[in-house]
Amino acid sequence: MDYKKRLEEAFSKTKNLDFTIDIPLFPLKVVIPKEIKKHIFQLCTDALNHYGYVSSSELAAKCTPVHLMIQSHLKSNLNIDSCITIGDLYWDDYIYCEMTGDSIKKELENPKVHETIKAHVWLTLLDGTILDCTAQAHLDLLQDRGVHPAHECIMLVEPNKSEDAKSGYHRPFLLGTDFLTKTGMVRVGYL
């Protein structure tokens, strides 16, 4: 299965939970040109540094606030829409923030507001490109790879990139911010 098919499934799961999807993601738009992606990368670098996320040690475990901030800057500075995407990252020997239908249901039925939930958050651009500024930071810590500058943590993954369990891939489960607010990860006034 590829990322686009997983996005369609995440869209269906989100709708089945009666959650609102803030940005109309489907149908996916035409591919974003490389020149625009360079601007996106630079904006992410500048914003991360401006807000004090200068290295992987500051970015690790901060996926929700980082991507909400980046989403806001993409819209206000470049007029680029993006969709908050909630899921996990899968490798053949490890799953980061593993999510399942049961774990989503359990979290919604009994949110643990003062604890972090097992979910990873990133952005999906309207052509299906993944924008993730925190996954590499987590891996830096997890695999003891050392501390790296924030710009080295930014991932822009093409929507048609084939999935490889050895190098890992993103698995979206839900779209939009409703899950984040209903589980207490984010206060409504923060959005």
C-alpha positions as CSV (number, residue, x, y, z in Angstrom):
1,M,0.0,0.0,0.0
2,D,1.3,3.5,-0.6
3,Y,0.9,6.8,1.3
4,K,-2.0,8.1,-1.0
5,K,-4.0,4.9,-0.3
6,R,-3.3,5.2,3.4
7,L,-4.5,8.9,3.3
8,E,-7.8,7.8,1.7
9,E,-8.2,5.3,4.6
10,A,-7.4,8.0,7.1
11,F,-9.9,10.2,5.5
12,S,-12.6,7.5,5.9
13,K,-11.6,6.8,9.5
14,T,-11.8,10.5,10.3
15,K,-15.2,10.8,8.7
16,N,-16.5,7.7,10.5
17,L,-15.6,9.3,13.8
18,D,-17.6,12.4,12.7
19,F,-14.5,14.5,12.9
20,T,-14.1,17.6,10.8
21,I,-11.2,17.8,8.4
22,D,-10.1,21.5,8.3
23,I,-8.6,21.4,4.8
24,P,-10.2,19.7,1.8
25,L,-7.4,17.3,1.0
26,F,-9.2,15.2,-1.7
27,P,-8.8,15.0,-4.5
28,L,-5.1,15.6,-4.1
29,K,-3.8,18.5,-6.1
30,V,-1.1,18.7,-8.8
31,V,2.4,18.1,-7.6
32,I,4.0,21.1,-5.8
33,P,7.0,22.4,-7.9
34,K,10.5,21.8,-6.4
35,E,11.0,25.6,-6.2
36,I,8.0,26.0,-3.9
37,K,9.3,23.0,-1.8
38,K,12.6,24.9,-1.4
39,H,10.7,27.8,0.0
40,I,8.7,25.5,2.3
41,F,12.0,24.0,3.5
42,Q,13.5,27.5,4.2
43,L,10.3,28.7,5.9
44,C,10.4,25.6,8.2
45,T,14.1,26.2,9.0
46,D,13.5,29.9,9.8
47,A,10.4,29.2,11.9
48,L,12.0,26.4,13.9
49,N,15.1,28.5,14.7
50,H,12.9,31.6,15.5
51,Y,10.9,29.6,18.1
52,G,14.0,28.0,19.7
53,Y,13.8,24.6,18.0
54,V,17.5,24.8,16.9
55,S,18.4,21.1,17.2
56,S,17.0,17.6,17.3
57,S,17.1,17.7,21.1
58,E,14.5,20.6,21.2
59,L,12.3,19.0,18.5
60,A,12.1,15.5,19.8
61,A,8.6,14.7,21.3
62,K,7.2,18.1,20.2
63,C,5.4,17.0,17.0
64,T,2.0,18.6,17.9
65,P,3.1,22.2,18.7
66,V,5.8,22.2,16.0
67,H,3.5,21.1,13.2
68,L,0.6,23.4,14.3
69,M,3.1,26.3,14.3
70,I,4.5,25.3,10.9
71,Q,1.0,24.9,9.5
72,S,0.2,28.5,10.5
73,H,3.4,29.9,9.0
74,L,2.9,28.0,5.7
75,K,-0.6,29.5,5.4
76,S,0.3,33.1,6.5
77,N,3.7,33.4,4.8
78,L,3.4,31.3,1.6
79,N,-0.4,30.9,1.3
80,I,0.0,27.1,1.3
81,D,-2.6,24.9,2.9
82,S,-1.7,21.7,4.7
83,C,-3.5,19.1,6.7
84,I,-2.6,18.0,10.2
85,T,-2.0,14.2,9.9
86,I,-2.0,11.8,12.9
87,G,-0.5,8.4,12.8
88,D,2.7,6.5,13.3
89,L,6.0,5.6,11.7
90,Y,6.6,2.0,10.7
91,W,9.9,0.2,10.4
92,D,10.4,-3.5,10.1
93,D,11.8,-3.6,13.6
94,Y,10.1,-0.7,15.3
95,I,6.9,1.3,15.3
96,Y,7.1,4.9,16.6
97,C,3.9,5.9,18.3
98,E,2.0,2.9,17.1
99,M,-1.7,3.6,16.5
100,T,-4.6,1.2,16.0
101,G,-8.3,1.6,15.7
102,D,-8.6,0.3,19.3
103,S,-6.0,2.7,20.6
104,I,-7.9,5.6,19.0
105,K,-11.2,4.4,20.5
106,K,-9.7,3.9,23.9
107,E,-8.1,7.4,23.9
108,L,-11.4,9.0,22.9
109,E,-13.3,7.2,25.6
110,N,-10.9,7.9,28.3
111,P,-8.5,10.8,27.4
112,K,-5.5,11.1,29.7
113,V,-5.2,14.9,29.4
114,H,-2.1,15.2,31.5
115,E,-0.2,12.5,29.6
116,T,1.1,12.3,26.1
117,I,-0.7,10.0,23.8
118,K,0.8,7.5,21.5
119,A,0.4,9.3,18.2
120,H,2.8,11.1,15.9
121,V,1.7,14.3,14.1
122,W,3.0,15.7,10.8
123,L,1.6,17.7,7.9
124,T,0.4,16.5,4.6
125,L,0.6,19.1,1.8
126,L,-2.3,19.2,-0.7
127,D,-0.4,17.1,-3.3
128,G,0.2,14.4,-0.7
129,T,3.8,15.4,0.2
130,I,4.7,14.6,3.8
131,L,6.2,17.4,5.8
132,D,7.7,16.1,9.1
133,C,10.0,18.2,11.2
134,T,10.2,16.0,14.3
135,A,10.5,12.3,13.3
136,Q,14.2,12.4,12.6
137,A,14.8,14.3,15.9
138,H,13.1,11.4,17.7
139,L,15.4,8.9,15.9
140,D,18.4,11.0,16.8
141,L,17.6,10.4,20.5
142,L,16.3,6.9,20.2
143,Q,19.2,5.6,18.2
144,D,21.8,7.7,20.0
145,R,22.8,9.4,16.7
146,G,23.8,12.6,18.4
147,V,22.3,16.0,18.3
148,H,21.7,17.6,14.8
149,P,20.7,21.1,13.6
150,A,16.9,21.5,13.1
151,H,17.2,21.8,9.4
152,E,18.7,18.3,9.2
153,C,15.5,17.0,10.8
154,I,13.1,18.4,8.2
155,M,11.6,15.7,6.0
156,L,9.8,16.5,2.7
157,V,8.7,13.1,1.4
158,E,7.3,12.9,-2.1
159,P,3.8,11.5,-2.4
160,N,4.8,8.8,-4.9
161,K,7.9,7.6,-2.9
162,S,7.6,3.8,-2.5
163,E,7.3,2.5,1.0
164,D,10.2,0.6,2.4
165,A,9.9,-1.1,5.8
166,K,13.7,-1.1,6.2
167,S,14.0,2.7,5.9
168,G,10.6,3.4,7.4
169,Y,7.4,5.1,6.3
170,H,4.5,7.2,7.7
171,R,1.2,5.6,8.3
172,P,-1.7,8.1,8.6
173,F,-4.7,7.2,10.7
174,L,-6.6,10.5,11.2
175,L,-6.7,13.9,9.5
176,G,-7.4,17.3,11.0
177,T,-7.3,18.7,14.6
178,D,-10.5,17.2,16.1
179,F,-8.6,14.2,17.6
180,L,-6.1,16.5,19.2
181,T,-8.7,18.7,20.8
182,K,-11.0,15.8,21.9
183,T,-8.1,14.0,23.6
184,G,-6.8,17.2,25.3
185,M,-3.5,17.2,23.3
186,V,-4.4,20.8,22.3
187,R,-6.7,23.3,23.8
188,V,-9.2,24.8,21.4
189,G,-8.0,28.3,22.0
190,Y,-4.5,27.2,20.9
191,L,-5.6,26.4,17.3
